Amino acid sequence: MQEARTLLLHTDWPISRISYCLGFDEPTHFAQLFRRVVGYTPSSLRKI
């Protein structure tokens, strides 16, 4: 999740590209796990 946070904050890559780069088959699975572990969605992190 640390790598995901770094990519979300420091790149303009779409969330789907980040999820595929991290080995997820579906961006939805990445977003669900991210929210469960971190406490908020990947897109909400980008809005901070």
mmCIF entry with sequence, helices, sheets and N, C-alpha, C, O atoms, coordinates in Angstrom:
data_MODEL
# 
_entry.id   MODEL 
# 
_entity.id                         1 
_entity.type                       polymer 
_entity.pdbx_number_of_molecules   1 
# 
_entity_poly.entity_id                      1 
_entity_poly.type                           'polypeptide(L)' 
_entity_poly.nstd_linkage                   no 
_entity_poly.nstd_monomer                   no 
_entity_poly.pdbx_seq_one_letter_code       MQEARTLLLHTDWPISRISYCLGFDEPTHFAQLFRRVVGYTPSSLRKI 
_entity_poly.pdbx_seq_one_letter_code_can   MQEARTLLLHTDWPISRISYCLGFDEPTHFAQLFRRVVGYTPSSLRKI 
_entity_poly.pdbx_strand_id                 A 
# 
loop_
_entity_poly_seq.entity_id 
_entity_poly_seq.num 
_entity_poly_seq.mon_id 
_entity_poly_seq.hetero 
1 1  MET n 
1 2  GLN n 
1 3  GLU n 
1 4  ALA n 
1 5  ARG n 
1 6  THR n 
1 7  LEU n 
1 8  LEU n 
1 9  LEU n 
1 10 HIS n 
1 11 THR n 
1 12 ASP n 
1 13 TRP n 
1 14 PRO n 
1 15 ILE n 
1 16 SER n 
1 17 ARG n 
1 18 ILE n 
1 19 SER n 
1 20 TYR n 
1 21 CYS n 
1 22 LEU n 
1 23 GLY n 
1 24 PHE n 
1 25 ASP n 
1 26 GLU n 
1 27 PRO n 
1 28 THR n 
1 29 HIS n 
1 30 PHE n 
1 31 ALA n 
1 32 GLN n 
1 33 LEU n 
1 34 PHE n 
1 35 ARG n 
1 36 ARG n 
1 37 VAL n 
1 38 VAL n 
1 39 GLY n 
1 40 TYR n 
1 41 THR n 
1 42 PRO n 
1 43 SER n 
1 44 SER n 
1 45 LEU n 
1 46 ARG n 
1 47 LYS n 
1 48 ILE n 
# 
_struct_asym.id          A 
_struct_asym.entity_id   1 
# 
loop_
_struct_conf.conf_type_id 
_struct_conf.id 
_struct_conf.pdbx_PDB_helix_id 
_struct_conf.beg_label_comp_id 
_struct_conf.beg_label_asym_id 
_struct_conf.beg_label_seq_id 
_struct_conf.pdbx_beg_PDB_ins_code 
_struct_conf.end_label_comp_id 
_struct_conf.end_label_asym_id 
_struct_conf.end_label_seq_id 
_struct_conf.pdbx_end_PDB_ins_code 
_struct_conf.beg_auth_comp_id 
_struct_conf.beg_auth_asym_id 
_struct_conf.beg_auth_seq_id 
_struct_conf.end_auth_comp_id 
_struct_conf.end_auth_asym_id 
_struct_conf.end_auth_seq_id 
_struct_conf.pdbx_PDB_helix_class 
_struct_conf.details 
_struct_conf.pdbx_PDB_helix_length 
HELX_P HELX_P1 AA1 GLN A 2  ? HIS A 10 ? GLN A 2  HIS A 10 1 ? 9  
HELX_P HELX_P2 AA2 ILE A 15 ? CYS A 21 ? ILE A 15 CYS A 21 1 ? 7  
HELX_P HELX_P3 AA3 PRO A 27 ? VAL A 38 ? PRO A 27 VAL A 38 1 ? 12 
HELX_P HELX_P4 AA4 PRO A 42 ? LYS A 47 ? PRO A 42 LYS A 47 1 ? 6  
# 
_struct_conf_type.id          HELX_P 
_struct_conf_type.criteria    ? 
_struct_conf_type.reference   ? 
# 
loop_
_atom_site.group_PDB 
_atom_site.id 
_atom_site.type_symbol 
_atom_site.label_atom_id 
_atom_site.label_alt_id 
_atom_site.label_comp_id 
_atom_site.label_asym_id 
_atom_site.label_entity_id 
_atom_site.label_seq_id 
_atom_site.pdbx_PDB_ins_code 
_atom_site.Cartn_x 
_atom_site.Cartn_y 
_atom_site.Cartn_z 
_atom_site.occupancy 
_atom_site.B_iso_or_equiv 
_atom_site.pdbx_formal_charge 
_atom_site.auth_seq_id 
_atom_site.auth_comp_id 
_atom_site.auth_asym_id 
_atom_site.auth_atom_id 
_atom_site.pdbx_PDB_model_num 
ATOM 1   N N  . MET A 1 1  ? 0.809   -1.179 0.000   1.00 0.00 ? 1  MET A N  1 
ATOM 2   C CA . MET A 1 1  ? 0.000   0.000  0.000   1.00 0.00 ? 1  MET A CA 1 
ATOM 3   C C  . MET A 1 1  ? 0.867   1.264  0.000   1.00 0.00 ? 1  MET A C  1 
ATOM 4   O O  . MET A 1 1  ? 0.436   2.313  -0.479  1.00 0.00 ? 1  MET A O  1 
ATOM 5   N N  . GLN A 1 2  ? 2.069   1.167  0.528   1.00 0.00 ? 2  GLN A N  1 
ATOM 6   C CA . GLN A 1 2  ? 2.962   2.332  0.508   1.00 0.00 ? 2  GLN A CA 1 
ATOM 7   C C  . GLN A 1 2  ? 3.319   2.713  -0.929  1.00 0.00 ? 2  GLN A C  1 
ATOM 8   O O  . GLN A 1 2  ? 3.332   3.892  -1.281  1.00 0.00 ? 2  GLN A O  1 
ATOM 9   N N  . GLU A 1 3  ? 3.602   1.722  -1.739  1.00 0.00 ? 3  GLU A N  1 
ATOM 10  C CA . GLU A 1 3  ? 3.911   1.985  -3.152  1.00 0.00 ? 3  GLU A CA 1 
ATOM 11  C C  . GLU A 1 3  ? 2.696   2.601  -3.844  1.00 0.00 ? 3  GLU A C  1 
ATOM 12  O O  . GLU A 1 3  ? 2.840   3.521  -4.650  1.00 0.00 ? 3  GLU A O  1 
ATOM 13  N N  . ALA A 1 4  ? 1.522   2.106  -3.536  1.00 0.00 ? 4  ALA A N  1 
ATOM 14  C CA . ALA A 1 4  ? 0.299   2.657  -4.126  1.00 0.00 ? 4  ALA A CA 1 
ATOM 15  C C  . ALA A 1 4  ? 0.129   4.119  -3.732  1.00 0.00 ? 4  ALA A C  1 
ATOM 16  O O  . ALA A 1 4  ? -0.179  4.956  -4.580  1.00 0.00 ? 4  ALA A O  1 
ATOM 17  N N  . ARG A 1 5  ? 0.326   4.433  -2.458  1.00 0.00 ? 5  ARG A N  1 
ATOM 18  C CA . ARG A 1 5  ? 0.227   5.826  -1.991  1.00 0.00 ? 5  ARG A CA 1 
ATOM 19  C C  . ARG A 1 5  ? 1.226   6.719  -2.731  1.00 0.00 ? 5  ARG A C  1 
ATOM 20  O O  . ARG A 1 5  ? 0.886   7.822  -3.161  1.00 0.00 ? 5  ARG A O  1 
ATOM 21  N N  . THR A 1 6  ? 2.446   6.236  -2.873  1.00 0.00 ? 6  THR A N  1 
ATOM 22  C CA . THR A 1 6  ? 3.477   7.017  -3.555  1.00 0.00 ? 6  THR A CA 1 
ATOM 23  C C  . THR A 1 6  ? 3.078   7.292  -5.006  1.00 0.00 ? 6  THR A C  1 
ATOM 24  O O  . THR A 1 6  ? 3.191   8.422  -5.481  1.00 0.00 ? 6  THR A O  1 
ATOM 25  N N  . LEU A 1 7  ? 2.618   6.270  -5.698  1.00 0.00 ? 7  LEU A N  1 
ATOM 26  C CA . LEU A 1 7  ? 2.210   6.445  -7.097  1.00 0.00 ? 7  LEU A CA 1 
ATOM 27  C C  . LEU A 1 7  ? 1.002   7.375  -7.217  1.00 0.00 ? 7  LEU A C  1 
ATOM 28  O O  . LEU A 1 7  ? 0.931   8.186  -8.141  1.00 0.00 ? 7  LEU A O  1 
ATOM 29  N N  . LEU A 1 8  ? 0.066   7.258  -6.297  1.00 0.00 ? 8  LEU A N  1 
ATOM 30  C CA . LEU A 1 8  ? -1.115  8.116  -6.347  1.00 0.00 ? 8  LEU A CA 1 
ATOM 31  C C  . LEU A 1 8  ? -0.763  9.579  -6.102  1.00 0.00 ? 8  LEU A C  1 
ATOM 32  O O  . LEU A 1 8  ? -1.350  10.474 -6.710  1.00 0.00 ? 8  LEU A O  1 
ATOM 33  N N  . LEU A 1 9  ? 0.183   9.814  -5.222  1.00 0.00 ? 9  LEU A N  1 
ATOM 34  C CA . LEU A 1 9  ? 0.533   11.187 -4.871  1.00 0.00 ? 9  LEU A CA 1 
ATOM 35  C C  . LEU A 1 9  ? 1.526   11.836 -5.832  1.00 0.00 ? 9  LEU A C  1 
ATOM 36  O O  . LEU A 1 9  ? 1.517   13.056 -5.998  1.00 0.00 ? 9  LEU A O  1 
ATOM 37  N N  . HIS A 1 10 ? 2.376   11.036 -6.462  1.00 0.00 ? 10 HIS A N  1 
ATOM 38  C CA . HIS A 1 10 ? 3.480   11.606 -7.228  1.00 0.00 ? 10 HIS A CA 1 
ATOM 39  C C  . HIS A 1 10 ? 3.440   11.327 -8.729  1.00 0.00 ? 10 HIS A C  1 
ATOM 40  O O  . HIS A 1 10 ? 4.384   11.661 -9.445  1.00 0.00 ? 10 HIS A O  1 
ATOM 41  N N  . THR A 1 11 ? 2.363   10.721 -9.207  1.00 0.00 ? 11 THR A N  1 
ATOM 42  C CA . THR A 1 11 ? 2.206   10.534 -10.655 1.00 0.00 ? 11 THR A CA 1 
ATOM 43  C C  . THR A 1 11 ? 0.817   11.009 -11.048 1.00 0.00 ? 11 THR A C  1 
ATOM 44  O O  . THR A 1 11 ? -0.051  11.208 -10.199 1.00 0.00 ? 11 THR A O  1 
ATOM 45  N N  . ASP A 1 12 ? 0.625   11.185 -12.331 1.00 0.00 ? 12 ASP A N  1 
ATOM 46  C CA . ASP A 1 12 ? -0.717  11.515 -12.825 1.00 0.00 ? 12 ASP A CA 1 
ATOM 47  C C  . ASP A 1 12 ? -1.331  10.306 -13.543 1.00 0.00 ? 12 ASP A C  1 
ATOM 48  O O  . ASP A 1 12 ? -2.277  10.439 -14.319 1.00 0.00 ? 12 ASP A O  1 
ATOM 49  N N  . TRP A 1 13 ? -0.771  9.135  -13.266 1.00 0.00 ? 13 TRP A N  1 
ATOM 50  C CA . TRP A 1 13 ? -1.285  7.907  -13.867 1.00 0.00 ? 13 TRP A CA 1 
ATOM 51  C C  . TRP A 1 13 ? -2.719  7.671  -13.414 1.00 0.00 ? 13 TRP A C  1 
ATOM 52  O O  . TRP A 1 13 ? -3.073  7.995  -12.280 1.00 0.00 ? 13 TRP A O  1 
ATOM 53  N N  . PRO A 1 14 ? -3.543  7.113  -14.286 1.00 0.00 ? 14 PRO A N  1 
ATOM 54  C CA . PRO A 1 14 ? -4.888  6.712  -13.868 1.00 0.00 ? 14 PRO A CA 1 
ATOM 55  C C  . PRO A 1 14 ? -4.800  5.615  -12.801 1.00 0.00 ? 14 PRO A C  1 
ATOM 56  O O  . PRO A 1 14 ? -3.834  4.853  -12.758 1.00 0.00 ? 14 PRO A O  1 
ATOM 57  N N  . ILE A 1 15 ? -5.794  5.550  -11.964 1.00 0.00 ? 15 ILE A N  1 
ATOM 58  C CA . ILE A 1 15 ? -5.816  4.545  -10.902 1.00 0.00 ? 15 ILE A CA 1 
ATOM 59  C C  . ILE A 1 15 ? -5.782  3.141  -11.493 1.00 0.00 ? 15 ILE A C  1 
ATOM 60  O O  . ILE A 1 15 ? -5.193  2.235  -10.903 1.00 0.00 ? 15 ILE A O  1 
ATOM 61  N N  . SER A 1 16 ? -6.404  2.954  -12.648 1.00 0.00 ? 16 SER A N  1 
ATOM 62  C CA . SER A 1 16 ? -6.385  1.629  -13.276 1.00 0.00 ? 16 SER A CA 1 
ATOM 63  C C  . SER A 1 16 ? -4.958  1.222  -13.644 1.00 0.00 ? 16 SER A C  1 
ATOM 64  O O  . SER A 1 16 ? -4.591  0.060  -13.471 1.00 0.00 ? 16 SER A O  1 
ATOM 65  N N  . ARG A 1 17 ? -4.161  2.141  -14.139 1.00 0.00 ? 17 ARG A N  1 
ATOM 66  C CA . ARG A 1 17 ? -2.769  1.823  -14.495 1.00 0.00 ? 17 ARG A CA 1 
ATOM 67  C C  . ARG A 1 17 ? -1.964  1.472  -13.250 1.00 0.00 ? 17 ARG A C  1 
ATOM 68  O O  . ARG A 1 17 ? -1.166  0.534  -13.263 1.00 0.00 ? 17 ARG A O  1 
ATOM 69  N N  . ILE A 1 18 ? -2.174  2.222  -12.182 1.00 0.00 ? 18 ILE A N  1 
ATOM 70  C CA . ILE A 1 18 ? -1.477  1.939  -10.927 1.00 0.00 ? 18 ILE A CA 1 
ATOM 71  C C  . ILE A 1 18 ? -1.849  0.555  -10.426 1.00 0.00 ? 18 ILE A C  1 
ATOM 72  O O  . ILE A 1 18 ? -0.985  -0.205 -9.992  1.00 0.00 ? 18 ILE A O  1 
ATOM 73  N N  . SER A 1 19 ? -3.125  0.229  -10.485 1.00 0.00 ? 19 SER A N  1 
ATOM 74  C CA . SER A 1 19 ? -3.554  -1.086 -9.996  1.00 0.00 ? 19 SER A CA 1 
ATOM 75  C C  . SER A 1 19 ? -2.930  -2.217 -10.819 1.00 0.00 ? 19 SER A C  1 
ATOM 76  O O  . SER A 1 19 ? -2.507  -3.227 -10.256 1.00 0.00 ? 19 SER A O  1 
ATOM 77  N N  . TYR A 1 20 ? -2.869  -2.061 -12.135 1.00 0.00 ? 20 TYR A N  1 
ATOM 78  C CA . TYR A 1 20 ? -2.250  -3.089 -12.973 1.00 0.00 ? 20 TYR A CA 1 
ATOM 79  C C  . TYR A 1 20 ? -0.752  -3.199 -12.697 1.00 0.00 ? 20 TYR A C  1 
ATOM 80  O O  . TYR A 1 20 ? -0.207  -4.303 -12.668 1.00 0.00 ? 20 TYR A O  1 
ATOM 81  N N  . CYS A 1 21 ? -0.091  -2.071 -12.495 1.00 0.00 ? 21 CYS A N  1 
ATOM 82  C CA . CYS A 1 21 ? 1.346   -2.087 -12.186 1.00 0.00 ? 21 CYS A CA 1 
ATOM 83  C C  . CYS A 1 21 ? 1.641   -2.784 -10.860 1.00 0.00 ? 21 CYS A C  1 
ATOM 84  O O  . CYS A 1 21 ? 2.719   -3.347 -10.672 1.00 0.00 ? 21 CYS A O  1 
ATOM 85  N N  . LEU A 1 22 ? 0.689   -2.742 -9.958  1.00 0.00 ? 22 LEU A N  1 
ATOM 86  C CA . LEU A 1 22 ? 0.869   -3.380 -8.658  1.00 0.00 ? 22 LEU A CA 1 
ATOM 87  C C  . LEU A 1 22 ? 0.388   -4.832 -8.649  1.00 0.00 ? 22 LEU A C  1 
ATOM 88  O O  . LEU A 1 22 ? 0.410   -5.490 -7.608  1.00 0.00 ? 22 LEU A O  1 
ATOM 89  N N  . GLY A 1 23 ? -0.042  -5.326 -9.803  1.00 0.00 ? 23 GLY A N  1 
ATOM 90  C CA . GLY A 1 23 ? -0.377  -6.741 -9.924  1.00 0.00 ? 23 GLY A CA 1 
ATOM 91  C C  . GLY A 1 23 ? -1.839  -7.100 -9.761  1.00 0.00 ? 23 GLY A C  1 
ATOM 92  O O  . GLY A 1 23 ? -2.174  -8.282 -9.676  1.00 0.00 ? 23 GLY A O  1 
ATOM 93  N N  . PHE A 1 24 ? -2.713  -6.119 -9.716  1.00 0.00 ? 24 PHE A N  1 
ATOM 94  C CA . PHE A 1 24 ? -4.147  -6.405 -9.600  1.00 0.00 ? 24 PHE A CA 1 
ATOM 95  C C  . PHE A 1 24 ? -4.732  -6.615 -10.980 1.00 0.00 ? 24 PHE A C  1 
ATOM 96  O O  . PHE A 1 24 ? -4.381  -5.910 -11.926 1.00 0.00 ? 24 PHE A O  1 
ATOM 97  N N  . ASP A 1 25 ? -5.630  -7.591 -11.096 1.00 0.00 ? 25 ASP A N  1 
ATOM 98  C CA . ASP A 1 25 ? -6.282  -7.850 -12.377 1.00 0.00 ? 25 ASP A CA 1 
ATOM 99  C C  . ASP A 1 25 ? -7.390  -6.848 -12.648 1.00 0.00 ? 25 ASP A C  1 
ATOM 100 O O  . ASP A 1 25 ? -7.674  -6.529 -13.803 1.00 0.00 ? 25 ASP A O  1 
ATOM 101 N N  . GLU A 1 26 ? -8.015  -6.353 -11.596 1.00 0.00 ? 26 GLU A N  1 
ATOM 102 C CA . GLU A 1 26 ? -9.121  -5.412 -11.723 1.00 0.00 ? 26 GLU A CA 1 
ATOM 103 C C  . GLU A 1 26 ? -8.884  -4.199 -10.835 1.00 0.00 ? 26 GLU A C  1 
ATOM 104 O O  . GLU A 1 26 ? -8.550  -4.359 -9.661  1.00 0.00 ? 26 GLU A O  1 
ATOM 105 N N  . PRO A 1 27 ? -9.047  -2.999 -11.360 1.00 0.00 ? 27 PRO A N  1 
ATOM 106 C CA . PRO A 1 27 ? -8.895  -1.798 -10.542 1.00 0.00 ? 27 PRO A CA 1 
ATOM 107 C C  . PRO A 1 27 ? -9.843  -1.771 -9.347  1.00 0.00 ? 27 PRO A C  1 
ATOM 108 O O  . PRO A 1 27 ? -9.526  -1.191 -8.309  1.00 0.00 ? 27 PRO A O  1 
ATOM 109 N N  . THR A 1 28 ? -11.000 -2.397 -9.497  1.00 0.00 ? 28 THR A N  1 
ATOM 110 C CA . THR A 1 28 ? -11.959 -2.443 -8.395  1.00 0.00 ? 28 THR A CA 1 
ATOM 111 C C  . THR A 1 28 ? -11.387 -3.185 -7.198  1.00 0.00 ? 28 THR A C  1 
ATOM 112 O O  . THR A 1 28 ? -11.580 -2.765 -6.057  1.00 0.00 ? 28 THR A O  1 
ATOM 113 N N  . HIS A 1 29 ? -10.688 -4.276 -7.447  1.00 0.00 ? 29 HIS A N  1 
ATOM 114 C CA . HIS A 1 29 ? -10.092 -5.044 -6.350  1.00 0.00 ? 29 HIS A CA 1 
ATOM 115 C C  . HIS A 1 29 ? -9.026  -4.218 -5.631  1.00 0.00 ? 29 HIS A C  1 
ATOM 116 O O  . HIS A 1 29 ? -8.928  -4.238 -4.404  1.00 0.00 ? 29 HIS A O  1 
ATOM 117 N N  . PHE A 1 30 ? -8.234  -3.495 -6.416  1.00 0.00 ? 30 PHE A N  1 
ATOM 118 C CA . PHE A 1 30 ? -7.231  -2.615 -5.832  1.00 0.00 ? 30 PHE A CA 1 
ATOM 119 C C  . PHE A 1 30 ? -7.897  -1.554 -4.948  1.00 0.00 ? 30 PHE A C  1 
ATOM 120 O O  . PHE A 1 30 ? -7.477  -1.338 -3.812  1.00 0.00 ? 30 PHE A O  1 
ATOM 121 N N  . ALA A 1 31 ? -8.925  -0.901 -5.468  1.00 0.00 ? 31 ALA A N  1 
ATOM 122 C CA . ALA A 1 31 ? -9.596  0.169  -4.733  1.00 0.00 ? 31 ALA A CA 1 
ATOM 123 C C  . ALA A 1 31 ? -10.232 -0.356 -3.445  1.00 0.00 ? 31 ALA A C  1 
ATOM 124 O O  . ALA A 1 31 ? -10.185 0.317  -2.415  1.00 0.00 ? 31 ALA A O  1 
ATOM 125 N N  . GLN A 1 32 ? -10.821 -1.541 -3.494  1.00 0.00 ? 32 GLN A N  1 
ATOM 126 C CA . GLN A 1 32 ? -11.442 -2.126 -2.306  1.00 0.00 ? 32 GLN A CA 1 
ATOM 127 C C  . GLN A 1 32 ? -10.396 -2.437 -1.240  1.00 0.00 ? 32 GLN A C  1 
ATOM 128 O O  . GLN A 1 32 ? -10.597 -2.129 -0.065  1.00 0.00 ? 32 GLN A O  1 
ATOM 129 N N  . LEU A 1 33 ? -9.290  -3.041 -1.638  1.00 0.00 ? 33 LEU A N  1 
ATOM 130 C CA . LEU A 1 33 ? -8.242  -3.359 -0.678  1.00 0.00 ? 33 LEU A CA 1 
ATOM 131 C C  . LEU A 1 33 ? -7.608  -2.090 -0.126  1.00 0.00 ? 33 LEU A C  1 
ATOM 132 O O  . LEU A 1 33 ? -7.349  -1.994 1.074   1.00 0.00 ? 33 LEU A O  1 
ATOM 133 N N  . PHE A 1 34 ? -7.360  -1.127 -0.986  1.00 0.00 ? 34 PHE A N  1 
ATOM 134 C CA . PHE A 1 34 ? -6.770  0.137  -0.554  1.00 0.00 ? 34 PHE A CA 1 
ATOM 135 C C  . PHE A 1 34 ? -7.655  0.784  0.508   1.00 0.00 ? 34 PHE A C  1 
ATOM 136 O O  . PHE A 1 34 ? -7.164  1.237  1.542   1.00 0.00 ? 34 PHE A O  1 
ATOM 137 N N  . ARG A 1 35 ? -8.942  0.823  0.250   1.00 0.00 ? 35 ARG A N  1 
ATOM 138 C CA . ARG A 1 35 ? -9.875  1.434  1.213   1.00 0.00 ? 35 ARG A CA 1 
ATOM 139 C C  . ARG A 1 35 ? -9.904  0.673  2.531   1.00 0.00 ? 35 ARG A C  1 
ATOM 140 O O  . ARG A 1 35 ? -9.940  1.278  3.603   1.00 0.00 ? 35 ARG A O  1 
ATOM 141 N N  . ARG A 1 36 ? -9.887  -0.646 2.451   1.00 0.00 ? 36 ARG A N  1 
ATOM 142 C CA . ARG A 1 36 ? -9.910  -1.467 3.663   1.00 0.00 ? 36 ARG A CA 1 
ATOM 143 C C  . ARG A 1 36 ? -8.651  -1.252 4.504   1.00 0.00 ? 36 ARG A C  1 
ATOM 144 O O  . ARG A 1 36 ? -8.731  -1.171 5.730   1.00 0.00 ? 36 ARG A O  1 
ATOM 145 N N  . VAL A 1 37 ? -7.492  -1.160 3.852   1.00 0.00 ? 37 VAL A N  1 
ATOM 146 C CA . VAL A 1 37 ? -6.221  -1.038 4.564   1.00 0.00 ? 37 VAL A CA 1 
ATOM 147 C C  . VAL A 1 37 ? -5.955  0.404  5.017   1.00 0.00 ? 37 VAL A C  1 
ATOM 148 O O  . VAL A 1 37 ? -5.561  0.638  6.160   1.00 0.00 ? 37 VAL A O  1 
ATOM 149 N N  . VAL A 1 38 ? -6.170  1.355  4.124   1.00 0.00 ? 38 VAL A N  1 
ATOM 150 C CA . VAL A 1 38 ? -5.790  2.745  4.388   1.00 0.00 ? 38 VAL A CA 1 
ATOM 151 C C  . VAL A 1 38 ? -6.923  3.532  5.042   1.00 0.00 ? 38 VAL A C  1 
ATOM 152 O O  . VAL A 1 38 ? -6.671  4.441  5.833   1.00 0.00 ? 38 VAL A O  1 
ATOM 153 N N  . GLY A 1 39 ? -8.156  3.193  4.720   1.00 0.00 ? 39 GLY A N  1 
ATOM 154 C CA . GLY A 1 39 ? -9.285  3.877  5.335   1.00 0.00 ? 39 GLY A CA 1 
ATOM 155 C C  . GLY A 1 39 ? -9.999  4.867  4.437   1.00 0.00 ? 39 GLY A C  1 
ATOM 156 O O  . GLY A 1 39 ? -11.002 5.459  4.838   1.00 0.00 ? 39 GLY A O  1 
ATOM 157 N N  . TYR A 1 40 ? -9.497  5.055  3.229   1.00 0.00 ? 40 TYR A N  1 
ATOM 158 C CA . TYR A 1 40 ? -10.155 5.916  2.256   1.00 0.00 ? 40 TYR A CA 1 
ATOM 159 C C  . TYR A 1 40 ? -9.804  5.427  0.857   1.00 0.00 ? 40 TYR A C  1 
ATOM 160 O O  . TYR A 1 40 ? -8.895  4.615  0.685   1.00 0.00 ? 40 TYR A O  1 
ATOM 161 N N  . THR A 1 41 ? -10.521 5.921  -0.130  1.00 0.00 ? 41 THR A N  1 
ATOM 162 C CA . THR A 1 41 ? -10.338 5.446  -1.497  1.00 0.00 ? 41 THR A CA 1 
ATOM 163 C C  . THR A 1 41 ? -9.124  6.071  -2.155  1.00 0.00 ? 41 THR A C  1 
ATOM 164 O O  . THR A 1 41 ? -8.666  7.132  -1.731  1.00 0.00 ? 41 THR A O  1 
ATOM 165 N N  . PRO A 1 42 ? -8.594  5.422  -3.194  1.00 0.00 ? 42 PRO A N  1 
ATOM 166 C CA . PRO A 1 42 ? -7.469  5.999  -3.914  1.00 0.00 ? 42 PRO A CA 1 
ATOM 167 C C  . PRO A 1 42 ? -7.796  7.396  -4.486  1.00 0.00 ? 42 PRO A C  1 
ATOM 168 O O  . PRO A 1 42 ? -6.954  8.292  -4.441  1.00 0.00 ? 42 PRO A O  1 
ATOM 169 N N  . SER A 1 43 ? -9.004  7.577  -5.017  1.00 0.00 ? 43 SER A N  1 
ATOM 170 C CA . SER A 1 43 ? -9.329  8.878  -5.580  1.00 0.00 ? 43 SER A CA 1 
ATOM 171 C C  . SER A 1 43 ? -9.449  9.957  -4.511  1.00 0.00 ? 43 SER A C  1 
ATOM 172 O O  . SER A 1 43 ? -9.132  11.117 -4.774  1.00 0.00 ? 43 SER A O  1 
ATOM 173 N N  . SER A 1 44 ? -9.896  9.601  -3.321  1.00 0.00 ? 44 SER A N  1 
ATOM 174 C CA . SER A 1 44 ? -9.960  10.606 -2.266  1.00 0.00 ? 44 SER A CA 1 
ATOM 175 C C  . SER A 1 44 ? -8.560  11.019 -1.804  1.00 0.00 ? 44 SER A C  1 
ATOM 176 O O  . SER A 1 44 ? -8.363  12.160 -1.386  1.00 0.00 ? 44 SER A O  1 
ATOM 177 N N  . LEU A 1 45 ? -7.593  10.113 -1.873  1.00 0.00 ? 45 LEU A N  1 
ATOM 178 C CA . LEU A 1 45 ? -6.215  10.468 -1.532  1.00 0.00 ? 45 LEU A CA 1 
ATOM 179 C C  . LEU A 1 45 ? -5.690  11.524 -2.497  1.00 0.00 ? 45 LEU A C  1 
ATOM 180 O O  . LEU A 1 45 ? -4.983  12.446 -2.090  1.00 0.00 ? 45 LEU A O  1 
ATOM 181 N N  . ARG A 1 46 ? -6.030  11.391 -3.751  1.00 0.00 ? 46 ARG A N  1 
ATOM 182 C CA . ARG A 1 46 ? -5.565  12.356 -4.753  1.00 0.00 ? 46 ARG A CA 1 
ATOM 183 C C  . ARG A 1 46 ? -6.162  13.742 -4.540  1.00 0.00 ? 46 ARG A C  1 
ATOM 184 O O  . ARG A 1 46 ? -5.564  14.742 -4.937  1.00 0.00 ? 46 ARG A O  1 
ATOM 185 N N  . LYS A 1 47 ? -7.323  13.805 -3.925  1.00 0.00 ? 47 LYS A N  1 
ATOM 186 C CA . LYS A 1 47 ? -7.996  15.097 -3.709  1.00 0.00 ? 47 LYS A CA 1 
ATOM 187 C C  . LYS A 1 47 ? -7.423  15.846 -2.510  1.00 0.00 ? 47 LYS A C  1 
ATOM 188 O O  . LYS A 1 47 ? -7.678  17.039 -2.339  1.00 0.00 ? 47 LYS A O  1 
ATOM 189 N N  . ILE A 1 48 ? -6.655  15.153 -1.687  1.00 0.00 ? 48 ILE A N  1 
ATOM 190 C CA . ILE A 1 48 ? -6.106  15.782 -0.474  1.00 0.00 ? 48 ILE A CA 1 
ATOM 191 C C  . ILE A 1 48 ? -5.061  16.803 -0.848  1.00 0.00 ? 48 ILE A C  1 
ATOM 192 O O  . ILE A 1 48 ? -4.480  17.441 0.030   1.00 0.00 ? 48 ILE A O  1 
# 
